[in-house]
């Protein structure tokens, strides 16, 4: 602020009473500092705005991590499903040799036909599960893995059936 004593030159002879009156009028016309209530409201508004922005940032980080974990989970499930499919395809490549064998008993032939029907049924169930929706719900994944395991067991039973047929 301006010091009234330094404002005037020595050659100006204004009485001190008049000087005080002039400076009082100037002070009265200057905008006053905010009252404590207005200051409190501004501080409270700033604090709430800051808290809201912090909350918004933390929510965005949480949303990003949830979406990222869903994508990772989806990727892991897809890898597991592809692994099961690849293993089953490898086993199924050996099945045509077993299925075309003419040297089997009637009982073995009937068991083989039943196993083929089971494989067809499981294949249709797997295709249906995969085509329903691309989302990877944990319960759906568990059911799909159970179907893969059942298919592998049936293929293994067919291979064992051939081995047992060769021994007779």
Short mmCIF file of the C-alpha atoms (twelve columns), coordinates in Angstrom:
data_MODEL
# 
_entry.id   MODEL 
# 
loop_
_atom_site.group_PDB 
_atom_site.id 
_atom_site.type_symbol 
_atom_site.label_atom_id 
_atom_site.label_alt_id 
_atom_site.label_comp_id 
_atom_site.label_asym_id 
_atom_site.label_seq_id 
_atom_site.Cartn_x 
_atom_site.Cartn_y 
_atom_site.Cartn_z 
_atom_site.pdbx_PDB_model_num 
ATOM 1   C CA . UNK A 1   0.000   0.000    0.000   1 
ATOM 2   C CA . UNK A 2   1.021   3.631    -0.450  1 
ATOM 3   C CA . UNK A 3   2.546   5.344    2.571   1 
ATOM 4   C CA . UNK A 4   0.898   8.773    2.942   1 
ATOM 5   C CA . UNK A 5   4.068   10.291   4.389   1 
ATOM 6   C CA . UNK A 6   6.099   9.409    1.278   1 
ATOM 7   C CA . UNK A 7   3.359   10.388   -1.136  1 
ATOM 8   C CA . UNK A 8   3.609   14.141   -0.652  1 
ATOM 9   C CA . UNK A 9   6.531   16.321   -1.567  1 
ATOM 10  C CA . UNK A 10  8.121   18.655   0.945   1 
ATOM 11  C CA . UNK A 11  6.838   21.772   -0.783  1 
ATOM 12  C CA . UNK A 12  3.195   20.660   -0.429  1 
ATOM 13  C CA . UNK A 13  1.782   22.055   2.763   1 
ATOM 14  C CA . UNK A 14  -1.339  20.052   3.383   1 
ATOM 15  C CA . UNK A 15  -2.324  19.900   6.986   1 
ATOM 16  C CA . UNK A 16  -2.121  16.461   8.556   1 
ATOM 17  C CA . UNK A 17  -5.813  16.497   9.409   1 
ATOM 18  C CA . UNK A 18  -6.689  17.022   5.759   1 
ATOM 19  C CA . UNK A 19  -4.252  14.305   4.727   1 
ATOM 20  C CA . UNK A 20  -5.901  11.810   7.073   1 
ATOM 21  C CA . UNK A 21  -9.321  12.718   5.706   1 
ATOM 22  C CA . UNK A 22  -8.162  12.260   2.104   1 
ATOM 23  C CA . UNK A 23  -6.605  8.902    2.864   1 
ATOM 24  C CA . UNK A 24  -9.666  7.758    4.829   1 
ATOM 25  C CA . UNK A 25  -11.845 8.565    1.784   1 
ATOM 26  C CA . UNK A 26  -9.448  6.670    -0.484  1 
ATOM 27  C CA . UNK A 27  -9.459  3.684    1.875   1 
ATOM 28  C CA . UNK A 28  -13.248 3.688    2.018   1 
ATOM 29  C CA . UNK A 29  -13.499 3.603    -1.767  1 
ATOM 30  C CA . UNK A 30  -11.064 0.714    -2.182  1 
ATOM 31  C CA . UNK A 31  -12.696 -2.738   -2.332  1 
ATOM 32  C CA . UNK A 32  -12.647 -4.402   1.015   1 
ATOM 33  C CA . UNK A 33  -11.236 -7.852   1.672   1 
ATOM 34  C CA . UNK A 34  -13.759 -10.676  1.725   1 
ATOM 35  C CA . UNK A 35  -15.604 -11.338  4.916   1 
ATOM 36  C CA . UNK A 36  -14.836 -14.519  6.796   1 
ATOM 37  C CA . UNK A 37  -18.139 -16.162  5.682   1 
ATOM 38  C CA . UNK A 38  -17.400 -15.580  1.984   1 
ATOM 39  C CA . UNK A 39  -13.853 -16.754  2.489   1 
ATOM 40  C CA . UNK A 40  -15.132 -19.905  4.218   1 
ATOM 41  C CA . UNK A 41  -17.535 -20.624  1.333   1 
ATOM 42  C CA . UNK A 42  -14.757 -20.243  -1.223  1 
ATOM 43  C CA . UNK A 43  -12.444 -22.495  0.766   1 
ATOM 44  C CA . UNK A 44  -15.184 -25.081  1.200   1 
ATOM 45  C CA . UNK A 45  -15.996 -24.944  -2.508  1 
ATOM 46  C CA . UNK A 46  -12.327 -25.423  -3.350  1 
ATOM 47  C CA . UNK A 47  -12.031 -28.385  -0.960  1 
ATOM 48  C CA . UNK A 48  -15.175 -30.055  -2.348  1 
ATOM 49  C CA . UNK A 49  -14.003 -29.501  -5.918  1 
ATOM 50  C CA . UNK A 50  -10.620 -30.965  -5.092  1 
ATOM 51  C CA . UNK A 51  -12.197 -33.983  -3.338  1 
ATOM 52  C CA . UNK A 52  -14.564 -34.559  -6.273  1 
ATOM 53  C CA . UNK A 53  -11.741 -34.418  -8.814  1 
ATOM 54  C CA . UNK A 54  -9.684  -36.827  -6.710  1 
ATOM 55  C CA . UNK A 55  -12.668 -39.169  -6.464  1 
ATOM 56  C CA . UNK A 56  -13.191 -38.928  -10.215 1 
ATOM 57  C CA . UNK A 57  -9.544  -39.794  -10.909 1 
ATOM 58  C CA . UNK A 58  -9.639  -42.777  -8.524  1 
ATOM 59  C CA . UNK A 59  -12.887 -43.994  -10.114 1 
ATOM 60  C CA . UNK A 60  -11.346 -43.777  -13.574 1 
ATOM 61  C CA . UNK A 61  -8.321  -45.776  -12.399 1 
ATOM 62  C CA . UNK A 62  -10.595 -48.396  -10.827 1 
ATOM 63  C CA . UNK A 63  -12.719 -48.663  -13.967 1 
ATOM 64  C CA . UNK A 64  -9.604  -49.050  -16.104 1 
ATOM 65  C CA . UNK A 65  -8.236  -51.831  -13.890 1 
ATOM 66  C CA . UNK A 66  -11.574 -53.686  -13.909 1 
ATOM 67  C CA . UNK A 67  -11.813 -53.510  -17.695 1 
ATOM 68  C CA . UNK A 68  -8.188  -54.567  -17.994 1 
ATOM 69  C CA . UNK A 69  -8.697  -57.565  -15.689 1 
ATOM 70  C CA . UNK A 70  -11.763 -58.627  -17.680 1 
ATOM 71  C CA . UNK A 71  -9.718  -58.515  -20.884 1 
ATOM 72  C CA . UNK A 72  -6.891  -60.503  -19.284 1 
ATOM 73  C CA . UNK A 73  -9.357  -63.057  -17.937 1 
ATOM 74  C CA . UNK A 74  -10.957 -63.308  -21.356 1 
ATOM 75  C CA . UNK A 75  -7.542  -63.923  -22.897 1 
ATOM 76  C CA . UNK A 76  -6.665  -66.665  -20.386 1 
ATOM 77  C CA . UNK A 77  -9.972  -68.439  -20.993 1 
ATOM 78  C CA . UNK A 78  -9.470  -68.225  -24.728 1 
ATOM 79  C CA . UNK A 79  -5.978  -69.737  -24.416 1 
ATOM 80  C CA . UNK A 80  -7.313  -72.608  -22.281 1 
ATOM 81  C CA . UNK A 81  -10.149 -73.273  -24.730 1 
ATOM 82  C CA . UNK A 82  -7.752  -73.264  -27.681 1 
ATOM 83  C CA . UNK A 83  -5.426  -75.667  -25.844 1 
ATOM 84  C CA . UNK A 84  -8.253  -78.107  -25.200 1 
ATOM 85  C CA . UNK A 85  -9.360  -77.857  -28.835 1 
ATOM 86  C CA . UNK A 86  -5.826  -78.498  -30.101 1 
ATOM 87  C CA . UNK A 87  -5.390  -81.529  -27.824 1 
ATOM 88  C CA . UNK A 88  -8.734  -82.967  -28.895 1 
ATOM 89  C CA . UNK A 89  -7.925  -82.417  -32.577 1 
ATOM 90  C CA . UNK A 90  -4.647  -84.305  -32.161 1 
ATOM 91  C CA . UNK A 91  -6.424  -87.267  -30.581 1 
ATOM 92  C CA . UNK A 92  -9.180  -87.219  -33.205 1 
ATOM 93  C CA . UNK A 93  -6.602  -87.552  -35.990 1 
ATOM 94  C CA . UNK A 94  -5.830  -91.070  -34.784 1 
ATOM 95  C CA . UNK A 95  -9.487  -92.077  -34.531 1 
ATOM 96  C CA . UNK A 96  -10.169 -92.766  -38.246 1 
ATOM 97  C CA . UNK A 97  -7.697  -95.650  -38.116 1 
ATOM 98  C CA . UNK A 98  -9.483  -97.134  -35.116 1 
ATOM 99  C CA . UNK A 99  -12.965 -96.521  -36.499 1 
ATOM 100 C CA . UNK A 100 -12.208 -98.098  -39.871 1 
ATOM 101 C CA . UNK A 101 -10.831 -101.298 -38.377 1 
ATOM 102 C CA . UNK A 102 -12.758 -104.365 -39.647 1 
ATOM 103 C CA . UNK A 103 -11.346 -106.853 -37.134 1 
ATOM 104 C CA . UNK A 104 -13.603 -106.067 -34.198 1 
ATOM 105 C CA . UNK A 105 -16.216 -108.081 -32.417 1 
ATOM 106 C CA . UNK A 106 -19.897 -107.217 -32.458 1 
ATOM 107 C CA . UNK A 107 -19.746 -106.038 -28.852 1 
ATOM 108 C CA . UNK A 108 -16.761 -103.768 -29.602 1 
ATOM 109 C CA . UNK A 109 -18.547 -102.412 -32.652 1 
ATOM 110 C CA . UNK A 110 -21.626 -101.542 -30.579 1 
ATOM 111 C CA . UNK A 111 -19.511 -99.844  -27.909 1 
ATOM 112 C CA . UNK A 112 -17.715 -97.920  -30.633 1 
ATOM 113 C CA . UNK A 113 -21.014 -96.730  -32.130 1 
ATOM 114 C CA . UNK A 114 -22.203 -95.584  -28.705 1 
ATOM 115 C CA . UNK A 115 -18.952 -93.662  -28.202 1 
ATOM 116 C CA . UNK A 116 -19.330 -92.015  -31.632 1 
ATOM 117 C CA . UNK A 117 -22.834 -90.871  -30.683 1 
ATOM 118 C CA . UNK A 118 -21.501 -89.474  -27.408 1 
ATOM 119 C CA . UNK A 119 -18.778 -87.598  -29.292 1 
ATOM 120 C CA . UNK A 120 -21.340 -86.106  -31.687 1 
ATOM 121 C CA . UNK A 121 -23.544 -85.058  -28.773 1 
ATOM 122 C CA . UNK A 122 -20.611 -83.428  -26.944 1 
ATOM 123 C CA . UNK A 123 -19.451 -81.711  -30.154 1 
ATOM 124 C CA . UNK A 124 -22.878 -80.167  -30.634 1 
ATOM 125 C CA . UNK A 125 -22.940 -79.040  -26.968 1 
ATOM 126 C CA . UNK A 126 -19.484 -77.447  -27.311 1 
ATOM 127 C CA . UNK A 127 -20.499 -75.674  -30.520 1 
ATOM 128 C CA . UNK A 128 -23.672 -74.430  -28.867 1 
ATOM 129 C CA . UNK A 129 -21.751 -73.119  -25.837 1 
ATOM 130 C CA . UNK A 130 -19.241 -71.323  -28.035 1 
ATOM 131 C CA . UNK A 131 -21.892 -69.755  -30.272 1 
ATOM 132 C CA . UNK A 132 -24.186 -68.563  -27.454 1 
ATOM 133 C CA . UNK A 133 -22.189 -65.494  -26.551 1 
ATOM 134 C CA . UNK A 134 -18.553 -64.511  -26.659 1 
ATOM 135 C CA . UNK A 135 -18.485 -63.384  -23.023 1 
ATOM 136 C CA . UNK A 136 -16.487 -65.510  -20.617 1 
ATOM 137 C CA . UNK A 137 -18.683 -66.110  -17.614 1 
ATOM 138 C CA . UNK A 138 -16.938 -68.346  -15.109 1 
ATOM 139 C CA . UNK A 139 -19.831 -70.820  -14.926 1 
ATOM 140 C CA . UNK A 140 -19.916 -71.105  -18.717 1 
ATOM 141 C CA . UNK A 141 -16.163 -71.689  -18.814 1 
ATOM 142 C CA . UNK A 142 -16.431 -74.408  -16.190 1 
ATOM 143 C CA . UNK A 143 -19.151 -76.157  -18.197 1 
ATOM 144 C CA . UNK A 144 -17.136 -75.835  -21.414 1 
ATOM 145 C CA . UNK A 145 -14.045 -77.319  -19.741 1 
ATOM 146 C CA . UNK A 146 -16.143 -80.180  -18.385 1 
ATOM 147 C CA . UNK A 147 -17.358 -80.895  -21.923 1 
ATOM 148 C CA . UNK A 148 -13.765 -80.884  -23.205 1 
ATOM 149 C CA . UNK A 149 -12.722 -83.298  -20.443 1 
ATOM 150 C CA . UNK A 150 -15.642 -85.629  -21.219 1 
ATOM 151 C CA . UNK A 151 -14.713 -85.599  -24.896 1 
ATOM 152 C CA . UNK A 152 -11.090 -86.410  -24.078 1 
ATOM 153 C CA . UNK A 153 -12.213 -89.301  -21.839 1 
ATOM 154 C CA . UNK A 154 -14.427 -90.718  -24.594 1 
ATOM 155 C CA . UNK A 155 -11.595 -90.489  -27.118 1 
ATOM 156 C CA . UNK A 156 -9.310  -92.176  -24.599 1 
ATOM 157 C CA . UNK A 157 -11.925 -94.924  -24.123 1 
ATOM 158 C CA . UNK A 158 -12.043 -95.460  -27.888 1 
ATOM 159 C CA . UNK A 159 -8.254  -95.744  -28.039 1 
ATOM 160 C CA . UNK A 160 -8.293  -98.202  -25.111 1 
ATOM 161 C CA . UNK A 161 -11.033 -100.135 -26.892 1 
ATOM 162 C CA . UNK A 162 -8.726  -100.568 -29.887 1 
ATOM 163 C CA . UNK A 163 -5.858  -101.732 -27.691 1 
ATOM 164 C CA . UNK A 164 -8.109  -104.250 -25.973 1 
ATOM 165 C CA . UNK A 165 -9.445  -105.411 -29.356 1 
ATOM 166 C CA . UNK A 166 -5.886  -106.001 -30.618 1 
ATOM 167 C CA . UNK A 167 -5.105  -108.180 -27.583 1 
ATOM 168 C CA . UNK A 168 -7.947  -110.614 -28.403 1 
# 
